[in-house]
Amino acid sequence: MGKIVIDNIDIHFEKKHIKNMYIHIKAPDGKIKIAAPVSASEEDIKKFALSKISWIRRCRKKLADKPRPVELNYVSGETLWLLGKQYPLHVEHGGINKVFVKEPEIILQIRRNTAKASKKKIIEEWYRDVLKKIVPVVLKKWENTIGVKTAEWRIQNMRTKWGTCNIRERRIVLNLHLAKRSPDCLEFVIIHELIHLLEKSHGTKFKNLMDSYCPNWKVIRKSLSVNLH
């Protein structure tokens, strides 16, 4: 791994057995990494970075201006999202650790002096249970509609993706935080990953299939870019 500096911006690079150069700006901190062919010189990499400097600055500014999720302490008075709806959080002490909805609140029942990390884990496991009840129904619906079949599905706490599809294994992975989003977001992600079983790339064929099965997919995709805590 090497590093160059252009206009006071640190740019890391790594040489790989590839034909072309690629640049990646990592969210949320804006760190920049270039993948370059083994044959590329440092001067080649600098020229490539310079040709992209305006785009780099725009992307970094966009990341810097993007609101960051609020850090929760999991105490009464904060709010949690569930299936697109925002609920006040009420923390109760005593009994076994559990989470449940008691309109108009979400109740977090915990033992006294429970650490913040433990409270977060309890909430996340509750979100996982919510999805485990919903996903099978939605997945079966769209498998039948699209005409494909998965071998396996999983729920995972992912930072940068809402879903992934392993085409060879016919396995899809869904982001745990979809439990916070409206049901149409979950459907969008499931449709998106199932269509990958028919079309690997995001090219014209893929987009046409998305238009067919989820006509408002671009609107939903945009809504998923909005941060929730």
DRENMIMI-410492 format. One record per atom (N, C-alpha, C, O): x, y, z. Coordinates in pm, whole numbers, padded with zeros to 5 digits, always signed. Layout:
BEGIN
XYZ/...
This chain:
BEGIN
+00085-00120+00000/+00000+00000+00000/+00089+00125+00000/+00181+00137+00081/+00059+00217-00092/+00133+00342-00099/+00043+00461-00076/-00079+00446-00061/+00103+00581-00072/+00024+00701-00049/+00082+00817-00129/+00203+00834-00138/-00008+00896-00188/+00029+01021-00252/-00056+01131-00190/-00160+01104-00131/-00011+01255-00203/-00086+01369-00150/-00107+01469-00265/-00012+01511-00330/-00232+01504-00288/-00267+01601-00392/-00359+01706-00331/-00465+01673-00277/-00318+01833-00341/-00397+01942-00284/-00433+01916-00138/-00546+01939-00096/-00334+01868-00062/-00350+01839+00081/-00449+01727+00110/-00499+01715+00222/-00477+01644+00010/-00567+01530+00027/-00484+01402+00021/-00415+01377-00078/-00490+01321+00126/-00419+01194+00128/-00495+01093+00041/-00615+01073+00056/-00421+01029-00049/-00481+00928-00136/-00395+00802-00128/-00278+00803-00166/-00453+00695-00080/-00383+00568-00069/-00404+00488-00198/-00509+00497-00261/-00304+00412-00234/-00319+00329-00353/-00261+00190-00330/-00172+00170-00247/-00314+00097-00406/-00269-00042-00397/-00263-00098-00538/-00356-00081-00617/-00155-00165-00569/-00139-00225-00701/-00192-00368-00701/-00164-00448-00612/-00270-00398-00807/-00331-00530-00818/-00317-00579-00962/-00277-00504-01052/-00351-00704-00982/-00346-00761-01116/-00477-00728-01189/-00561-00815-01210/-00491-00601-01226/-00608-00552-01297/-00561-00472-01418/-00443-00437-01428/-00654-00442-01510/-00618-00371-01633/-00629-00220-01619/-00550-00146-01678/-00727-00174-01541/-00755-00030-01532/-00747+00018-01387/-00744-00062-01294/-00742+00150-01372/-00742+00210-01238/-00885+00238-01193/-00972+00275-01272/-00905+00219-01065/-01035+00247-01004/-01014+00327-00878/-00914+00312-00808/-01112+00415-00849/-01101+00498-00729/-01224+00476-00642/-01336+00464-00692/-01201+00471-00512/-01311+00448-00418/-01300+00548-00304/-01194+00564-00243/-01412+00615-00275/-01418+00708-00162/-01508+00646-00056/-01626+00621-00080/-01451+00621+00059/-01521+00547+00163/-01607+00639+00249/-01560+00744+00295/-01731+00600+00270/-01820+00671+00362/-01800+00611+00502/-01770+00492+00513/-01816+00690+00609/-01853+00832+00606/-01735+00928+00613/-01753+01050+00609/-01612+00874+00625/-01497+00961+00653/-01431+01019+00529/-01344+01106+00541/-01469+00973+00409/-01414+01029+00287/-01273+00984+00253/-01206+01047+00172/-01228+00874+00312/-01095+00822+00279/-01093+00772+00135/-01190+00714+00086/-00980+00797+00067/-00970+00768-00076/-00870+00656-00100/-00761+00654-00043/-00909+00563-00184/-00820+00453-00220/-00827+00430-00370/-00936+00424-00428/-00711+00416-00432/-00702+00386-00575/-00647+00245-00592/-00546+00209-00531/-00713+00167-00675/-00661+00037-00716/-00599+00056-00854/-00666+00104-00945/-00473+00018-00869/-00401+00042-00994/-00336-00087-01044/-00304-00176-00965/-00316-00097-01176/-00244-00214-01229/-00102-00222-01174/-00043-00119-01138/-00049-00340-01166/+00087-00361-01117/+00188-00280-01198/+00289-00233-01146/+00160-00265-01326/+00253-00195-01416/+00249-00042-01402/+00336+00026-01457/+00151+00012-01331/+00136+00157-01320/+00244+00216-01229/+00274+00161-01123/+00302+00327-01272/+00401+00396-01189/+00329+00492-01095/+00210+00520-01112/+00403+00542-00996/+00343+00639-00903/+00301+00764-00978/+00201+00827-00944/+00377+00801-01080/+00342+00918-01161/+00212+00894-01237/+00130+00985-01249/+00191+00772-01287/+00065+00738-01354/-00052+00753-01258/-00158+00805-01295/-00031+00708-01136/-00138+00714-01035/-00169+00859-01000/-00285+00895-00983/-00064+00942-00989/-00085+01085-00960/-00166+01152-01070/-00257+01230-01043/-00131+01121-01195/-00204+01180-01308/-00350+01139-01307/-00439+01220-01333/-00374+01012-01275/-00512+00963-01268/-00588+01035-01157/-00702+01078-01176/-00524+01049-01040/-00588+01117-00927/-00617+01263-00960/-00723+01315-00927/-00522+01329-01025/-00541+01469-01064/-00658+01485-01160/-00732+01584-01153/-00676+01389-01249/-00786+01397-01345/-00922+01382-01277/-01025+01419-01333/-00921+01328-01154/-01045+01304-01081/-01063+01400-00963/-01157+01385-00886/-00973+01498-00949/-00971+01579-00827/-01100+01657-00805/-01145+01671-00691/-01160+01710-00912/-01286+01784-00896/-01396+01691-00847/-01474+01727-00759/-01401+01572-00904/-01501+01473-00862/-01477+01431-00717/-01571+01414-00640/-01350+01414-00681/-01314+01377-00543/-01364+01481-00445/-01424+01448-00342/-01340+01609-00477/-01382+01716-00386/-01534+01721-00373/-01586+01742-00263/-01605+01701-00482/-01752+01702-00476/-01803+01588-00389/-01893+01607-00306/-01746+01470-00408/-01790+01355-00329/-01761+01372-00180/-01844+01340-00096/-01642+01423-00149/-01606+01444-00008/-01693+01551+00057/-01729+01540+00175/-01727+01654-00019/-01815+01759+00034/-01955+01702+00060/-02018+01733+00161/-02002+01620-00033/-02133+01559-00017/-02137+01471+00107/-02236+01471+00181/-02030+01395+00131/-02022+01312+00251/-02017+01396+00378/-02079+01364+00478/-01940+01505+00371/-01926+01592+00488/-02057+01660+00523/-02087+01683+00640/-02137+01693+00421/-02265+01763+00443/-02377+01668+00483/-02482+01712+00531/-02355+01539+00463/-02460+01442+00491/-02480+01425+00642/-02383+01402+00714/-02604+01437+00689/-02628+01422+00833/-02585+01285+00883/-02608+01184+00816/-02523+01282+00999/-02480+01155+01059/-02589+01103+01154/-02661+01183+01214/-02601+00972+01166/-02699+00916+01259/-02672+00962+01402/-02557+00978+01443/-02780+00983+01477/-02767+01023+01617/-02722+00902+01699/-02774+00792+01684/-02625+00924+01786/-02577+00817+01874/-02674+00800+01990/-02693+00892+02069/-02734+00683+02001/-02833+00658+02106/-02767+00610+02234/-02665+00541+02232/-02828+00648+02346/-02786+00596+02477/-02885+00494+02531/-02861+00432+02635/-02999+00477+02461/-03103+00383+02498/-03159+00414+02636/-03161+00331+02727/-03206+00539+02647/-03271+00586+02770/-03409+00640+02734/-03436+00672+02619/-03495+00649+02834/-03629+00701+02811/-03623+00842+02753/-03540+00924+02793/-03711+00869+02658/-03716+01001+02595/-03654+01003+02457/-03684+01093+02377/-03568+00905+02427/-03516+00893+02292/-03621+00828+02202/-03726+00786+02249/-03592+00821+02074/-03687+00760+01982/-03621+00647+01904/-03501+00650+01877/-03701+00548+01869/-03658+00437+01785/-03751+00426+01664/-03868+00464+01671/-03697+00374+01555/-03776+00351+01435/-03814+00203+01426/-03734+00115+01460/-03935+00177+01382/-03981+00041+01357/-04073+00041+01236/-04180+00103+01239/-04033-00026+01130/-04112-00040+01007/-04161+00095+00955/-04276+00109+00914/-04071+00193+00958/-04101+00324+00902/-04172+00420+00994/-04204+00532+00954/-04199+00378+01117/-04268+00463+01212/-04177+00493+01331/-04103+00406+01376/-04182+00616+01380/-04098+00657+01491/-04175+00646+01623/-04288+00692+01635/-04110+00581+01721/-04174+00559+01852/-04088+00620+01963/-03965+00613+01956/-04151+00679+02065/-04075+00716+02185/-04027+00589+02256/-04099+00489+02260/-03909+00595+02312/-03855+00481+02387/-03881+00502+02536/-03854+00610+02589/-03931+00400+02601/-03949+00404+02746/-03875+00286+02806/-03898+00171+02769/-03785+00313+02899/-03702+00209+02961/-03760+00175+03099/-03783+00263+03182/-03782+00047+03121/-03831-00002+03250/-03728-00098+03309/-03660-00169+03236/-03718-00100+03441/-03622-00188+03507/-03695-00302+03578/-03803-00284+03636/-03632-00419+03570/-03689-00535+03637/-03727-00644+03538/-03750-00617+03420/-03734-00768+03588/-03773-00879+03504/-03664-00917+03405/-03548-00881+03422/-03704-00991+03303/-03608-01034+03202/-03589-00925+03097/-03676-00840+03078/-03475-00928+03030/-03449-00830+02925/-03538-00859+02804/-03535-00969+02750/-03615-00761+02763/-03698-00779+02643/-03741-00644+02589/-03732-00541+02656/-03789-00646+02465/-03837-00525+02397/-03974-00557+02339/-03995-00666+02286/-04065-00462+02348/-04197-00483+02288/-04262-00348+02263/-04225-00247+02322/-04361-00348+02174/-04436-00227+02143/-04559-00222+02231/-04637-00318+02238/-04575-00110+02298/-04696-00083+02375/-04738+00057+02335/-04693+00156+02393/-04825+00064+02235/-04861+00193+02177/-04887+00298+02285/-04955+00269+02384/-04834+00418+02267/-04759+00466+02149/-04607+00454+02166/-04533+00528+02100/-04560+00362+02252/-04416+00358+02284/-04355+00222+02249/-04425+00123+02230/-04224+00221+02240/-04147+00097+02243/-04091+00085+02385/-04027+00177+02436/-04114-00029+02446/-04070-00053+02583/-03943-00138+02581/-03939-00245+02521/-03840-00089+02648/-03717-00166+02668/-03713-00203+02816/-03690-00118+02902/-03735-00330+02845/-03732-00379+02983/-03597-00443+03008/-03559-00539+02942/-03525-00390+03105/-03389-00438+03133/-03363-00439+03283/-03436-00378+03361/-03259-00510+03322/-03215-00506+03460/-03141-00375+03486/-03087-00315+03394/-03139-00332+03608/-03071-00208+03644/-02921-00220+03614/-02862-00328+03621/-02862-00105+03582/-02718-00096+03555/-02674-00176+03432/-02557-00214+03420/-02768-00202+03341/-02732-00267+03216/-02649-00171+03132/-02688-00055+03114/-02537-00216+03081/-02448-00130+03003/-02512-00091+02870/-02597-00162+02817/-02468+00023+02819/-02520+00074+02692/-02502-00027+02580/-02593-00049+02499/-02384-00091+02574/-02357-00189+02468/-02455-00306+02477/-02497-00360+02374/-02490-00346+02598/-02584-00456+02617/-02724-00415+02574/-02797-00494+02513/-02762-00291+02607/-02894-00242+02564/-02904-00238+02412/-03006-00274+02353/-02796-00193+02349/-02793-00189+02203/-02810-00328+02144/-02885-00347+02048/-02742-00425+02202/-02751-00563+02153/-02892-00619+02169/-02942-00689+02081/-02957-00588+02281/-03094-00633+02305/-03188-00576+02199/-03273-00648+02146/-03172-00447+02170/-03255-00381+02068/-03230-00445+01931/-03325-00473+01857/-03105-00469+01897/-03072-00525+01766/-03126-00667+01751/-03170-00705+01643/-03124-00745+01858/-03180-00880+01852/-03331-00875+01835/-03391-00961+01770/-03392-00773+01892/-03535-00754+01873/-03566-00720+01728/-03660-00774+01670/-03487-00630+01670/-03503-00599+01527/-03487-00726+01443/-03561-00747+01347/-03391-00809+01478/-03369-00933+01404/-03493-01022+01410/-03533-01081+01310/-03553-01032+01528/-03675-01113+01545/-03790-01057+01462/-03870-01132+01406/-03799-00924+01455/-03903-00861+01373/-03889-00904+01228/-03986-00943+01164/-03767-00896+01175/-03744-00934+01036/-03766-01083+01012/-03816-01122+00907/-03729-01165+01108/-03747-01310+01092/-03894-01347+01072/-03925-01449+01010/-03982-01265+01126/-04126-01292+01111/-04179-01241+00977/-04273-01297+00921/-04118-01134+00926/-04169-01070+00805/-04108-01126+00678/-04178-01149+00579/-03977-01146+00680/-03904-01182+00557/-03959-01306+00487/-03976-01302+00366/-03988-01417+00558/-04034-01537+00487/-04158-01511+00401/-04170-01565+00291/-04250-01430+00451/-04374-01401+00377/-04343-01319+00252/-04390-01351+00142/-04263-01212+00270/-04230-01124+00157/-04144-01198+00055/-04163-01184-00065/-04050-01277+00103/-03960-01350+00014/-04037-01451-00070/-04016-01460-00191/-04126-01526-00009/-04205-01625-00083/-04292-01558-00189/-04304-01609-00301/-04351-01444-00154/-04434-01369-00248/-04357-01335-00374/-04404-01356-00485/-04235-01280-00355/-04159-01233-00471/-04084-01344-00541/-04056-01333-00661/-04051-01451-00472/-03995-01568-00542/-04099-01623-00641/-04066-01656-00755/-04223-01631-00595/-04329-01683-00682/-04358-01587-00797/-04382-01630-00910/-04355-01457-00769/-04385-01357-00871/-04276-01350-00978/-04305-01346-01098/-04150-01349-00934/-04038-01335-01026/-04002-01469-01091/-03948-01472-01202/-04031-01577-01022/-04001-01709-01076/-03861-01757-01047/-03800-01827-01128/-03809-01720-00930/-03677-01767-00887/-03690-01824-00746/-03792-01805-00679/-03586-01894-00703/-03589-01955-00571/-03453-01942-00505/-03351-01975-00565/-03452-01893-00381/-03328-01885-00305/-03305-02016-00230/-03400-02088-00197/-03179-02045-00205/-03145-02162-00124/-03138-02125+00024/-03156-02210+00111/-03110-01996+00050/-03089-01953+00188/-03101-01802+00197/-03070-01731+00101/-03145-01752+00311/-03141-01608+00337/-03093-01585+00480/-03116-01667+00570/-03027-01472+00498/-02972-01438+00629/-02998-01292+00661/-03027-01211+00573/-02987-01259+00789/-02995-01120+00835/-02860-01085+00896/-02806-01160+00977/-02808-00971+00856/-02675-00932+00902/-02671-00781+00926/-02734-00704+00855/-02596-00741+01028/-02579-00598+01058/-02471-00543+00966/-02352-00556+00995/-02511-00481+00856/-02417-00431+00757/-02411-00279+00760/-02511-00212+00785/-02293-00224+00734/-02273-00079+00743/-02299-00007+00611/-02345+00107+00612/-02270-00071+00499/-02273+00001+00372/-02370-00055+00269/-02392+00009+00166/-02430-00171+00294/-02521-00230+00196/-02652-00270+00261/-02656-00313+00377/-02761-00256+00185/-02892-00297+00235/-02918-00444+00207/-03001-00506+00273/-02847-00499+00110/-02862-00640+00080/-02752-00688-00013/-02690-00607-00083/-02727-00817-00013/-02631-00876-00105/-02688-01007-00158/-02777-01066-00097/-02635-01051-00272/-02680-01176-00332/-02559-01256-00376/-02479-01209-00457/-02545-01376-00325/-02444-01470-00372/-02513-01557-00476/-02588-01649-00443/-02486-01526-00604/-02558-01592-00713/-02527-01741-00718/-02616-01823-00737/-02400-01775-00700/-02361-01916-00709/-02428-01999-00599/-02475-02110-00625/-02431-01946-00477/-02492-02017-00365/-02642-01993-00355/-02711-02058-00276/-02693-01900-00437/-02835-01860-00433/-02876-01819-00292/-02980-01861-00240/-02792-01736-00233/-02814-01690-00096/-02823-01538-00094/-02739-01470-00154/-02923-01484-00026/-02932-01339-00010/-02913-01303+00137/-02953-01377+00227/-02853-01187+00159/-02831-01136+00295/-02899-01000+00304/-02881-00916+00216/-02976-00979+00408/-03052-00856+00428/-02999-00781+00549/-02964-00842+00650/-02994-00649+00538/-02943-00566+00646/-03042-00564+00763/-03161-00542+00745/-02989-00586+00881/-03069-00584+01004/-03151-00457+01016/-03263-00460+01066/-03095-00344+00971/-03160-00214+00990/-03280-00192+00897/-03345-00088+00905/-03308-00288+00810/-03432-00281+00733/-03554-00290+00823/-03664-00251+00783/-03536-00342+00945/-03647-00347+01041/-03693-00207+01079/-03806-00189+01124/-03606-00108+01062/-03642+00031+01093/-03720+00097+00980/-03794+00193+01002/-03704+00045+00860/-03757+00109+00741/-03899+00062+00711/-03945-00039+00763/-03967+00137+00625/-04103+00102+00587/-04103-00031+00511/-04002-00066+00451/-04212-00104+00513/-04217-00235+00447/-04183-00231+00299/-04129-00328+00245/-04213-00119+00230/-04181-00115+00087/-04030-00113+00064/-03984-00154-00042/-03952-00067+00163/-03805-00071+00151/-03756-00215+00156/-03668-00254+00080/-03813-00294+00247/-03777-00436+00256/-03812-00507+00125/-03733-00586+00074/-03930-00479+00072/-03971-00541-00054/-03877-00502-00166/-03838-00586-00247/-03840-00375-00173/-03747-00328-00276/-03615-00405-00271/-03566-00450-00374/-03558-00419-00152/-03428-00486-00138/-03441-00633-00176/-03354-00687-00244/-03548-00698-00134/-03569-00839-00168/-03585-00856-00319/-03525-00945-00378/-03665-00770-00381/-03683-00776-00527/-03549-00756-00597/-03514-00830-00689/-03474-00655-00551/-03343-00624-00610/-03251-00746-00607/-03188-00780-00707/-03243-00811-00491/-03152-00925-00478/-03203-01047-00555/-03122-01122-00609/-03332-01068-00560/-03386-01180-00636/-03362-01163-00786/-03335-01260-00856/-03372-01041-00834/-03349-01016-00976/-03204-01046-01013/-03175-01081-01127/-03114-01032-00917/-02974-01067-00944/-02959-01216-00976/-02860-01256-01037/-03054-01298-00936/-03049-01439-00972/-03081-01459-01119/-03052-01564-01177/-03141-01356-01181/-03168-01359-01324/-03066-01279-01403/-03034-01313-01517/-03016-01172-01343/-02925-01081-01412/-02820-01032-01315/-02852-00963-01218/-02696-01066-01341/-02586-01035-01248/-02557-00886-01238/-02538-00834-01128/-02553-00817-01352/-02513-00677-01354/-02630-00583-01322/-02744-00628-01306/-02600-00453-01314/-02704-00352-01295/-02734-00279-01427/-02770-00161-01426/-02718-00349-01537/-02735-00289-01669/-02881-00272-01708/-02971-00276-01624/-02903-00252-01837/-03037-00222-01889/-03137-00332-01857/-03250-00304-01817/-03097-00457-01875/-03188-00569-01848/-03232-00568-01702/-03350-00587-01672/-03135-00546-01612/-03167-00543-01469/-03266-00430-01438/-03364-00452-01368/-03240-00312-01492/-03327-00196-01466/-03466-00218-01523/-03565-00176-01463/-03474-00281-01639/-03606-00310-01697/-03686-00405-01610/-03807-00390-01594/-03616-00504-01553/-03683-00597-01462/-03729-00526-01335/-03839-00551-01285/-03645-00436-01282/-03685-00358-01165/-03806-00272-01197/-03899-00261-01116/-03806-00209-01313/-03922-00127-01354/-04050-00211-01361/-04158-00163-01328/-04034-00335-01403/-04149-00423-01418/-04207-00467-01284/-04329-00465-01264/-04118-00506-01192/-04165-00561-01065/-04179-00457-00953/-04255-00477-00858/-04107-00347-00966/-04109-00245-00860/-04101-00107-00926/-03995-00044-00923/-04210-00058-00986/-04207+00064-01067/-04151+00188-00998/-04092+00274-01063/-04167+00198-00866/-04117+00316-00793/-03985+00288-00722/-03955+00351-00621/-03907+00194-00774/-03784+00152-00706/-03683+00263-00689/-03608+00264-00592/-03679+00358-00783/-03581+00467-00772/-03615+00559-00655/-03526+00610-00587/-03744+00581-00632/-03789+00664-00520/-03754+00596-00388/-03705+00660-00295/-03780+00466-00381/-03750+00390-00258/-03601+00387-00234/-03556+00404-00120/-03524+00365-00339/-03377+00363-00325/-03327+00496-00269/-03238+00498-00184/-03384+00605-00315/-03343+00736-00265/-03377+00752-00118/-03299+00810-00042/-03493+00701-00076/-03533+00711+00064/-03438+00635+00155/-03421+00672+00271/-03377+00529+00103/-03284+00451+00184/-03152+00523+00208/-03071+00480+00290/-03129+00632+00137/-03006+00709+00157/-03018+00805+00277/-02919+00864+00320/-03141+00819+00330/-03164+00907+00445/-03132+00831+00573/-03184+00722+00596/-03046+00888+00656/-03004+00822+00778/-03113+00822+00884/-03182+00922+00905/-03127+00709+00949/-03209+00697+01070/-03115+00651+01181/-03017+00582+01154/-03143+00689+01306/-03057+00638+01413/-03098+00497+01448/-03039+00435+01536/
